[in-house]
Amino acid sequence: MENSLREAAIAHAPFFVTAPGETDVLFVGVVWFVVIAVFLVGAFYLSLHALPERLAHHANHTQIQLIGILTLLALFTHNNVFWVAALVLAVIKFPDFISPIQAMANALKSLAQAKGGLGESVPDGATADVGTTSAETTKKEHKDV
């Protein structure tokens, strides 16, 4: 009677119960699933982490180095504020304030050179009175003192 009960239990056992000495198929399947899942989650995490840098690269942003530094800081410190800041910098296109100002400065410089007031020998940071030479400028400064 004990053998018949044992045979009945073996017949109704689930598929993942293995006999002694056989390969546990469920265990091997779960191990492969976990290993593949860890690699896929890691690849997804790293690709998501590089999203701000890819966005900035495709949009040809001028602050791409800052975005890259922020993403690396977020990766190594696990601080999400750096990643959010990098994403905001990558998505928002900041207006170019420097180009119009440089264009105006270049236009004024060319107008001054056309009138003869600004010579080629004047350094970029130096100022000179229009129509006067450097010797006359120094004489005026000495009289004012």
C-alpha positions, 0 to 999 in steps of 0.5 A: 500500500505504501508503494501505491501511495508513493506512485500516486504522489509521483504521478501527481507531482508538478513538473518542476519536482525532479527526481534525485540525480536529474537536472533541475530545469526550473532552477536553470531557467530561473538562473538564466532569466535573472542573469539576462534580466540583470544585463537588460536592466543595466543596459536600460539604466545606462542608456536612460542615464545617457539621454541628456547627453544624446539629446544635447549632442543631436541638438548641437548645444554649446553647453554639451560639456556641462551636460556631460559633466552633470550626467557623470556626476549623477552616475557616480554620486547617485544624486538625481538632481544632477541628472535632472539639471542635465536633462533641463539644460539639454532640452531648453535652448538658451537664447544667444545673447553674445552674438548680437552684442559682438555684431554691434561691437564689430559694426561700431568698430568698423564705423570708427575705422572708416571715419579714421578715428580708430587706428589699427594699432589701438588694442581691443581693450584700449579707448581713445578719443576720436580725432586725437592722437595718443600724445594729445590725449596724454597732454589733456590728462596732464592739464586736467590734473 
